[in-house]
Amino acid sequence: MRRSHWIVTAFPAAITVVLLASFFLRVYRLDTQSLWYDEGNSAVMASRTISQIIVNAAADIHPPFYYILLHVWSLATGNSEFALRYLSVVFGMLTVATAIALGCRLWRMSVGVLAGALCAISPFLVYYAQEARMYAQLCALASLSTYTFVRLAEIGTARSAYLSPATSQNRSDRGPWMSILGRDAVLPAAYVLTTSAMLYTQYFSFSVLLVQVALSLVLVLQRCPLRSTALLFLLQGIAVMLYAPWLPALFRQLGVWATSATQIAAEALLHNAFLVFSFGLSWDATTTSKSQLLVGIVLALGLVADLIRTRSAPGTTTRYFPAMLLLLVMPLGVVSLLEIRRPTYQPKLVIPAAVAFELLLSAGMITMGTLVSRLVPIWPYSSRRLAACVWRRRTDLLTASVDRRIARETRWWQAGSAIAVVLFLLLPVGFFDARSLRAYYFDSKYSRDDYRGVARFLEAQGTDGDAIVLNAPSQIEVLSYYYRGPLPQHPLPRQRPLDRSLTEKDLTDLAIRYVRVWIVEWAVNESDPESFINAWLGERYPVSKIRQFGQVKVLRYDLQAGRTEPN
């Protein structure tokens, strides 16, 4: 069907507006907040050589690809907070652009533009696009991998199905796969590269590959051409083979993966993911039961739209291809299964599902608008037509030209009603997203841990004879990024799990050498779950100067004040 001229003209303008808004939200106050613990680790890893990054990543809980990219990026841009985080901004923009392409490919242009707008203002995606970690890169590569997979799937199942015998014979001279791909022969390489890069970015990206394998099986069950489905499985196998050298590190690190604080039930996990995807990590600053109900209804419509959306070719049977449904469900399902064994869930681990969530949300809004527009009565036009006939007493008004004019006016009326419904649904979602973004930008409750403030505080308060004790020890990376004072830093405990005798020996040595110690605590439930260090010091020395910097606590013990009786 021929598209209206105004749609073709407005489409590039709408994409430009969406991308500009996305860019502004991601660079706005980019370096206002301090680097936190994990970002400090990224900064230190980026300062090493590529060979050192690979060696250290093998002992870390993340693959090396993001660190290697950040290393190359920082060579060109420096290692300031803005520069380190700007790489994530680039991937955040790429995520928005890919969401637009996916929406246009799977549904239509209106869904693509609306999905891009929802991704642009998503507080969850904005948050990780402003963090010097691999999650924005993971989201972008997962979206790109899914897009190239969808392109390959629809080319293989449609083009090969309706090629004429003569055309098929001409293309067969180019090889079995080229006869299917035609001009899109670059897609297999693009798919393998993006999928391998995704796997080397974050371990939980395997859930996205599982989605693509499941979709390939769906195509097999629907009796798609064997050659096209075999190509999909072959490319997935190549991507896994490229990742094979890192599989031993994957299996080793999954056994020591840092867990979340508490284990949560599947229902609570899914509800939290829904809130985070809908309103961001600062969801409690904006959400209400009515807003959750509104988003839930629209999401349900999007799920229905994804189930009934089809991929078909001339002369073939209709094929169902629930790509976004599986991309939403699979990462959440994988984490839910792992949660049964040990606490695992963190929203950032399922960030690829956030794009599917926004796509389904946009599909639900467009579906609602389409349904309402089809129910719009045409009696105003019928009444006008009848009145003209009665007044002029002429039958020639019922001509084809008048019918075309009335049909055109009807389409405009229906399009206007559809747009009104979409705006009616979009404006509340945008309002709640704006409130959540405001809380993220300006409310210290939702800010990252302030190691910049910790460093300034220690520089101002520390004196000769003082020392800094870092509990957990890896804080030395992010604190050293900011701290320029003379105080020595001592990471404790030196081993995990904590060895009481060795740690007590270290504390005794500190008490002999220094007048005061400043304890910088973060995530002590992992490094010192029984709070041995504070208990040992608290039984012997008075504590003062307790300050909180987000989740980081700073305490001062006066070691020369003598032992005090424990409470």
Protein Blocks (a to p, Z undefined) as FASTA:
>chain_A
ZZdfklmmmmmmmmmmmmmmmmmmmmgoklmpccdfklmmmmmmmmpcfklmmmmmmmmc
bdfklmmmmmmmmmmnopafklmmmmmmmmmmmmmmmmmmmmmmmmmmklmmmmmmmmmm
mmklmmmmmcccfklmmmmmmmmmmmmmmmmmmmmmmmmmmgcfklmmmmmmnojklmmn
mmmlmmmmmmmmmmmmmmmmomklmmmmmmmmmmmmmmmmnopafklmmmmmmmmmmmmm
mmmmmmmmmmmmmmmgccdfbdcdfklmmmmmmmmmmnojklmmmpcfklmmmmmmmmmm
mmmmmmmpccddehiacddddfklmmmmmmmmmmmmmmmmpcfbdfklmmmmmmmmmmmm
mmmmmmmmmmmmmmpccklmmmmmmmmmmmnopaklmcfklmmmmmmmmmmmmmmmmmmm
mmmmmmmmmmmmmmmmmmmmmmmklmccdfklmmmmmmmmpcghiacddddfklmmmmmm
mmccfbdcddddfbdcddfklmmmmmmmmmmmpmbdcdddehklmmmmnommmmmmmmmp
ccehiacehjaccddddfknopaddZZ
